[in-house]
Amino acid sequence: MVNWMTIKNKDEWVTHMRGNMSLAATIITTITFQNSINPLGGVRPAVESRYVKCPKKLNGNSCPGQSVLAIIYPNEYFIFLISNTICLVSSLTVCLLLVSDFPMNNRFFTWLLSLVMCITLTTLTSTYMIDISMITPYPIWHTTKTMFNNVIYIWFCLHS
């Protein structure tokens, strides 16, 4: 653990911040990747037969291995996928910027890293809210939606 009071100069601070941001971006990348591979609500299990033909149109049903929530909430799931993908790509971008050894003392690169990290955290928050809205039963979600909206509003105000 780093004692921030003992850091003497800006170069030491930058080195420690690079490590912390790298750790955060790696964890966020893992979370968003797992959200895609193991979606909330699970996936439709495979049937007994090894050879399952799955037509393109299933009249509201899903093929084995596909997300259950994608069938139940197609619009929300689409928005979830967009938000989750932006979060994944932006967190991977942060990882790439940090391992590419760009000069952290350069204002442009520091601004770029901050911008991409803000995008990452904002889309992670959005992904969380969409996930929660799909899996929380209506009576509970209806009463807590205002609280979630207020938290999101505060989050966006902190960015401005």
Long-range contacts (C-beta under 8 A, 24 or more apart in sequence): 10-105, 11-105, 14-104, 14-105, 17-104, 18-98, 18-104, 21-94, 21-98, 21-113, 21-117, 22-94, 22-95, 22-98, 22-99, 24-117, 25-91, 25-92, 25-94, 25-95, 25-98, 25-117, 25-120, 26-91, 26-95, 28-87, 28-91, 28-120, 28-121, 28-124, 29-88, 29-91, 29-92, 29-95, 31-124, 32-84, 32-85, 32-87, 32-88, 32-91, 32-124, 32-127, 33-88, 35-84, 35-127, 35-131, 36-81, 36-84, 36-85, 36-88, 39-67, 39-68, 39-69, 39-70, 40-69, 40-131, 40-134, 40-135, 41-67, 41-68, 41-69, 41-72, 41-134, 41-135, 42-67, 42-68, 43-67, 43-68, 44-68, 69-134, 69-135, 72-134, 73-134, 76-130, 76-133, 76-134, 77-134, 79-130, 80-127, 80-130, 80-131, 80-134, 83-123, 83-126, 83-127, 83-130, 84-123, 84-127, 86-119, 86-123, 87-120, 87-123, 87-124, 87-126, 87-127, 90-116, 90-117, 90-119, 90-120, 90-123, 91-120, 91-124, 94-120, 118-159, 122-155, 122-156, 122-159, 125-152, 125-155, 126-152
